[in-house]
Amino acid sequence: MLFKDISILDRDFEIREHCFVGTEGERISFIGDEMPQKDFGEVFPGKGRLLMPGFYNSHAHSPMTLLRGYGENMALQDWLNKKIFPFEAKLKGDDIYWGTLLAMAESIRYGIVSTSDMYYFTEEMARAVDESGAKNNISRAITSFDDEDIRDIKGAVEMKRAYERLNGTAGGRILIDMSLHAEYTSTPKTVRQLAEYTKEIGANMHVHVSETRTEHENCKEKYKMTPLEYLNSHGLFDTPTTAAHCVFIEGDDYNILAEKGITVACNMTSNMKLASGICDAGGLFKRGINVTIGTDSVASNNSLNMIEEIKFFALAPKVKTKDPSVITPKEALKAATINGAKAQGRKDCGMLETGCRADMIVLDITGPSMHPSHDMKNNIVYSASGSDVIMTMVDGKVLYKNGEYITIDIEKTIFEAERATKEILAGL
């Protein structure tokens, strides 16, 4: 495909106008200021359009679309114990498949090309992702409250099987990460053994860290260490790691994040909705830590509208620090794109550059909210809407365009997700 005479967010995350971008197969093969001589097939007229890298959702629980709006205005522990856990106990594989497919449809609609997921029923999740055409780093979260061997933990068995069967499938679109749910849902033995296994196979790690003050302070009381210090002491960060939330990190935590090259996935909307707090994204950026954006689950966010999430990501740290300059639009856009690709281990993704994967989205920039444009980066972060995404492409394949889903039967997906939800509720 050739994108003709279009504005782009280039590899330096600056706006360039009147560009020509050609894709061949899975990759971007041409970027220039003049019409290429080569025939790239279908031509996409670029007037009034902006081409940019697709978004990377760095922390999500996709099947939880089935719990959208179920349990509102509740504190985290009440929300989990009274609403979420009882519902999840009724989930079956087919429910997970439809919930994931619904999440992929919503993600693609809003320009998310890849997600880092943490949940269970990994094979059903992978099937939905594969069919959707999107990318996903899927992890099966491990919990263990007894001092059992990791080989005997049901979730660990599923995790290992998923890695052996699914890692690198769908042409590399599906990757399998390891996952410790959190410090407070595991034992030191579990942490050590999972860390050793993850390092042995060379996989990525995904973990919740310091999401709430209670979690953070209880760990300090129990182990005389912060959650980050505790997990680090057991070797969990000896492989590339995404630490979700990190709302209450302090002191030496920042040094651990920087020294170990840990990615912090900020989930501003979810954390604000559950009144957990605001991650110090500005402080993380200043220390050279890789900062990314996650939606968390739809149950605690209500949508996968990444442009909305980018805006909250840019705004919340300003409130926390009382500093309006703490997050720049360019930092926010990098957090949503190339930083997320880096966290997932997708080195040839996340930016517009020849040779990179053609994971791109097109925004309609003709609407009144996008004018005037003193700096289009500012407009993308603060003025754009999710509905401005009019095309989503993954590995050079169009998955969504002008309201049409190419790979997903959206009517059937919505029907089946509604059916699954009603059946679960009837059994509670």
N, C-alpha and C positions, 0 to 999 in steps of 0.2 A: 504494500500500500504506500502511496505517496501523499503526505500531508503538504498541501500546496499553499504557499503564501500565508503562513500561520505564525502567530506569536508563540514563543516557547520559553519555558523556564530552563535555562541551559545548565551545563555541568557545573558551573560556578554559582548556580542558583541566582542568576540575574536574568532579567527579561530581555529577550531579543525579538524584534519584530521582523515580519516579512521573510520568514525562513522556509526552507524546504527540508522535510524529513522523510527518508525512505526506509521501509522495513522489508527484509527478505527472510522468509522462514520465521525463526524465533527471535531474530535480532535486528537491531538498528544498524543499517549499513551505510546510511548517507545523512549528513546534516550539512546544509550549506545555505548561502544567501541567494543563490541563483538556481533556476530550474535545471535539474540534472538532465543529461542526455539519455540516461538509461531509463528503460520502461519498468516501472515498479508495479504495474497493474492498476488496480482501482485508485482513483484520485479522490482525496478528501478535500473539499474547498475550505480554506482556512480563514476566510474573512470573518471577523468577529469571534474568533475562537482562540483558545490558549491550550497548547499541548504541554504537558508536564509529566513527571514521573508519577506512577500510581502510588497509593498510600499503603503503608505497612502497619497493620494493627498488632502491636507488640505484646498485648496481653488480653486474652479473651477466653470465654467459656461458651463457645458457639451454640451447643445444644440448648442452652438456657434461654433461647428465644421463646421456648414454650412457657416460660415463667414471666414474660413481659407484663409488668403492671401487677404482678401477684405478690403483694406484701409491700405496701407503701407506708411511708412516714413511720418507720420503725428503726430502732437502734440495731446495730449489726448483729449482736448475739441473739436478740429476740427474733430478728428477721431470719437468721439462719435456722435456729432451733424450732421456731414455731411455724415457719412457712417453707423455707427452702429444703431443708433436710427431709421432712415428711413427703414432699412432692417428689424429690429426687429418688427416694426409696422405691417409688412405683415405676420408675423409668425402665423401659425395655429397649432392646437394640433398634427396633423399628422406629420407636419414638425419637431416639438419638439421630437416626438417619434423617428423618423429616425435619427435626429441629435444626440440624446442621445445614441442610439444604436451604432452609428458610434464611438462616444466617448468611449463607454464601450469596443468596439472591440480594439480600439487603446490602451486604458488603459491596458486591459488584455494582449495584445501583449507585452507591456513594463513593465509588472510586477506589475501594480497598482491593488490592491485587493479591495480597498475602497476609495471613494471620498467624500469630503464635498462640496456639490453643492449649488449654489445660483442662482435661476432663477424663472420661472413661468411655468404654465401648469404642475403642480406637478404630477397629476395622469398619464399623458402620460410619464413623466420622470420615474416614479416608475414602470410603465409597462415595459419599456425598460430595466431598471436595473434588475428587477425580472427575465425577460427572459434571460438575459446575465449570471446570476449566480453571479454577483459581489455584493459588498456591497456599500451602499451610505447613507450619512446623507443629506437628501434633505431639502432645505429651500426655501420658497417663500419670496423673498425680498419685504419689505414694503417701499413704498414711499408715501409721503403726503406733499403737498405744501399749503394746506388750514388747518385751525384749526378745522378740522372735528373730530368727534368721531371715534375711531378705528373700531367700529361696522359698520360704514358706508363706510369704505375704501374697495374697491373691492378686493385688494390684501389680506387684512386681512381676508376677508370672505373665500377666497381660502385657505389661510394658516391654519385657524382653521379647515376647513373641511378636509384638508389633514392630520392634526394631529389626528383627530378623526377616520378617515378611514384607514390610512396607517401606522401609527407609530407602529413599531414592526412586520410588516408583512414580508412575504417571509422568515419565520423562524428566524426573527430578523435581517435579512440582511439589511432591509430598516428601517431607523430611520428618523423621521421628526423633524428638528430643527426649531426654530424661526429665523427670520432675519430682522434686520433693514438695509436697503441698506447703508445708511451713515448719518452722521450729516447734511450734506448740502442738502440732499434730503428729509428732514423730519422737523417736528415742535416739539417744546418741549412737547406739549401735546401728540403727537404720541409716542415719546420716552418713556414718563412716562407710558402711558397706555400699550404699548407693554411690557415694563419691568415688570409691575404688572401682566399681563396675563402670561408671560413666567415663572415668579416665582411661580405663582399659580399652573400651571400644571407641574412644575418641568422639563421643557425642556431646551435644550442648546440654546445658542444665537450665531449668525454668523453676522458679521458686517464689512464693510469697514472702515478703520481708517487711516487718515493722509497719503493718497496715494500720494498726490501732495502737493507741497509747497503752491500753491494757496488755496487749500482746507484748509490746516492747518492754514495759516495766516488769511484767511477770518473769520474763526471761532474765532480766538483770538480777531480780531477786533470787531466782532459782539457780542460775549458773554464774552469777557475778560477772556476766558479760552481756553485751547487747546481742540481739539476734544475729547481726552480721559477724560480730566477733566470734560468737559460738559456732556458727556454721563454718566460718573460715578455719577455726581450730580443728575441725573434723575433715578438712580437705574438700569441702563441697565446691569451692571456687577454683579448683585446680584445672577445670575445663571451662570453655566459654559459657558464661552464665548471664541469663536475664533475671534480674531481681525486680519483681513487681511491687509497686507502691512506694516503699521506702519513705513513708511520711514522717517517721519519728527518728530518723538516723541522727547521730550526734558524734562529736569528738572524733575518735580514730576511725569511725565508720567511713568517713570520706576518704581517708588514706587507703583503707582496704579496697574500696570501690575502684580507686585510681590504680593502685598497684596490681590488682588482679585483673584489670581490664573488664570489670563487670558492667553490663548495661543496666541502666535503671529505666524501667517502663513506668512512666507516670500515667495515672488514671484519674485525672482531675475531676471529671463529672461524677464518677462513681464515689470517689472519696468525699466529695462535697455533699452528694445526696445522702450518704450514710453518716454524714457529720464526723468523718474520721479525721479530716485535716487536709493540709495542702503540702505536697512534696516541694522541697527546696530545689526546684529545677534550675534556678539561676545560679545557686551555689555549686551545683553539680557541673554546669557548663563551665564555670570559672576554673574548675579543677581539671578540666579536660576529660571528664567522664562522658561516656556515650549515653545520651539521653534520648529516649524514644517515647512514643505515645501509644497508650492502650485504651480501649473502650471499657475493659472489664466486661462482665456479662450484661446482657440486655436486661436481666432481672434487677441489676443495680444501676443501670444507666438508661434503659428504656429504648435506646436506639444505637445503631451503628453508623450514625451520620458523622463521618470523620472530619468534615470541614467544621462542623459544630464543635467537635472535640478539639480541633486545632485552636479554635478561638478561645475556648476555656483554658487550654494549656498555656496560651500566651497571656491570658488575663489573671488567672489565679495567683501566680507568683508575684504579680504586681501588688495584689492585695496583701499577700503574706509579708512582703518586704517593705511595703509603702514606697516602692521605687518603681516609677512608670517605665524605666528604661531596662528593667532586669531581663526581659526576654524580647529579642528582636524578631521581626517577621521572618527573616532568613533563618534564624535558629529554629523557629517553630516549623517551618517548611522542611528543614533538614531532619528534624526529629520525626516528622511524619513520613519521610521517604527514605533517604539514603542511610540514615542512622538505623532505621528499622531493618533494612536489608542487611546491613552489616551485622546486626544482632542475630539475625537468622542464619548467618553464614552464607548468604547469597552474594558473593563478591562481584558478580557481573550484573547486578541489579540496582535499582534505586536512583538512577540518574539518566539524563538524556546524553548519551555518548555513543559514538560508533563502536560496535562490537558488543555493547551491552544488550541484555535481554529487552525485547520490546514490550515492557510492562508499563503502559502509558495510559493516561486519561486525557480527555478533552473537556474543557470548560467553555460554556457559552458566556462570553463576556460582554454581550450586547445589552443586558438588562439595565434598568435604571440604577440599581444598587452598585453597579460596577463603574459608574461614571460620576464625576470626572475621575481620571486616573493619574494622580500625581506620582504614584509608584504602585504598579500592579501587584507587587508582593504584599503591600499593605491591604489592598482590596481583597486578595485571596484569603488572607488570614482573618480580617475583621468585617468584610462586607459580603463575601460570597455565601451561597447557600448550597446544601447538598444537592438540591434540584438543579444546580447549574452544571453538574456533571452530565454530559450527554453521550459520552462514549467511554467504555473501559476495555482495554486490550491487555491480554496476558500472553506472553511468549508469541507475540505477533498475531494472536487470534482474537477477534472481536467477540466479547462475551455479552456486551450490552451496548445498545445504540438507540438513541432517541425513543426511549420508552419500551424497546423490544428486548426481551431476554433471548439470546441465541441458543444457549445451552440448557436452560432450565424451563420446565413447564410451570410457570409461576402460579397459574390458577390451581393446578393439582397440588402443588407444594403448600399453598396456603390452606387448601381444603384439608389435606392430610395432617398438617400441623394443628389445625383447629380440632380435628377429630381426636388426635392423640391427647391433646390438653383436656378436652372434655371427659375422655375416658379415665384419665388419671384423677381428675377432680371428683368424679363420681365414686371413686374408690377410697377417697380420703375420709 
